[in-house]
């Protein structure tokens, strides 16, 4: 895949998702993404983008699972994520590129949230008979 550095020098190199996740400071080099006419990412860097998004989205640091849906997450939070996490590693613009990447992030967030729900949700808490007593104990314990 192609990288560009601060001086504008373009080089061809191999990277893995782990390299991106472990990179702590911004700048230095950025990955060049290629886009087709329908504004979808194409080329060898797409796998890296998708893998990187999958890992950082499922950490749920930027977009916690407390939100009911992707639409409930404030736009400024999404913009901050895009600026700090995506622009740190990739050459992208704030138009169609941003829309594509945030749509992909939304799908990954929703899927990850659903997996957690399916895996850890306690169905007995919301069935008839158990709802009020168990939830009220939780509310008393957590003060909500």
C-alpha positions in Angstrom: 0.0 0.0 0.0 1.0 3.6 -0.5 2.1 5.9 2.3 2.9 9.6 2.1 5.1 11.4 4.7 5.1 15.0 5.9 7.4 16.1 3.0 5.1 14.6 0.4 7.3 11.6 -0.4 5.2 8.6 -1.4 6.5 5.1 -0.7 5.1 1.5 -1.0 5.2 -0.6 2.2 3.4 -3.3 4.1 1.4 -2.6 7.3 -0.9 -4.5 9.5 -3.7 -3.3 11.7 -1.6 -3.8 14.8 0.8 -1.2 13.5 -2.0 1.4 13.4 -3.5 0.5 16.8 -0.1 0.8 18.5 0.9 4.1 16.8 0.5 6.6 19.6 1.4 10.0 18.1 -0.2 11.6 15.1 1.7 12.6 12.0 4.7 11.2 10.3 3.1 9.1 7.6 -0.4 8.6 6.3 -2.0 5.8 4.3 -3.4 6.7 0.9 -6.9 5.4 0.3 -8.2 5.0 -3.2 -11.8 5.7 -4.0 -14.0 4.6 -7.0 -16.6 6.8 -8.8 -19.3 5.8 -6.4 -17.2 7.0 -3.4 -16.3 3.6 -2.0 -12.8 2.8 -0.8 -11.0 0.3 -3.1 -7.5 -1.1 -3.3 -5.1 -2.8 -0.8 -5.6 -0.2 1.9 -9.3 -1.0 2.4 -8.5 -4.1 4.4 -6.4 -2.1 6.7 -9.1 0.6 7.1 -11.8 -1.9 7.8 -9.7 -3.9 10.3 -8.6 -0.8 12.1 -12.2 0.5 12.3 -13.3 -2.9 13.6 -10.8 -2.9 16.4 -11.1 0.7 17.6 -14.9 0.8 17.3 -15.3 -2.4 19.3 -13.2 -1.0 22.2 -16.3 1.2 22.8 -14.1 4.0 24.1 -15.2 6.6 21.6 -18.8 5.4 21.2 -20.0 3.7 24.4 -22.8 1.1 24.3 -25.0 3.3 26.5 -26.3 5.0 23.4 -29.4 3.3 22.1 -28.5 3.8 18.4 -25.8 5.4 16.3 -28.2 8.4 15.7 -28.1 9.2 19.4 -24.4 9.7 19.4 -23.6 13.4 19.2 -22.3 14.6 15.8 -19.4 16.4 17.5 -18.3 13.1 19.1 -18.3 11.4 15.6 -16.3 14.4 14.2 -13.8 14.2 17.0 -13.4 10.5 16.4 -12.9 11.0 12.7 -10.4 13.8 13.2 -8.4 12.1 15.9 -8.4 8.4 14.9 -8.9 8.3 11.1 -7.1 11.4 9.9 -4.2 10.3 12.1 -3.5 7.4 9.8 -5.3 7.9 6.5 -5.4 10.6 3.8 -9.1 11.4 3.7 -11.4 14.4 3.1 -14.4 15.6 5.0 -16.9 14.9 2.3 -17.7 11.5 0.8 -14.7 9.9 2.5 -16.0 10.9 5.9 -19.5 9.7 5.1 -18.3 6.3 3.9 -16.0 5.8 6.9 -18.6 6.9 9.5 -21.2 4.6 7.9 -18.8 1.7 8.2 -18.0 2.7 11.8 -21.8 2.8 12.5 -22.3 -0.7 11.2 -19.4 -2.1 13.2 -20.6 -0.3 16.4 -24.1 -1.6 15.9 -22.9 -5.1 15.3 -20.5 -5.1 18.2 -23.2 -3.7 20.5 -25.7 -6.4 19.4 -23.1 -9.1 20.0 -22.5 -7.8 23.6 -26.3 -7.6 24.1 -26.8 -11.2 22.9 -24.0 -12.5 24.9 -24.5 -10.8 28.2 -28.1 -9.6 28.5 -30.0 -11.3 31.3 -33.4 -12.1 29.8 -34.9 -13.1 33.2 -34.6 -9.5 34.4 -37.2 -8.3 31.9 -39.6 -11.2 31.9 -42.9 -11.0 33.7 -42.6 -11.3 37.5 -38.9 -10.7 37.8 -38.7 -7.2 36.3 -39.8 -5.0 39.1 -38.1 -6.7 42.0 -34.7 -7.3 40.3 -34.6 -3.9 38.7 -35.6 -2.1 41.8 -32.7 -3.8 43.7 -30.3 -2.7 40.9 -31.7 0.8 41.1 -31.3 0.9 44.9 -27.7 -0.4 44.6 -26.6 2.0 41.9 -28.7 4.9 43.1 -30.6 5.4 39.9 
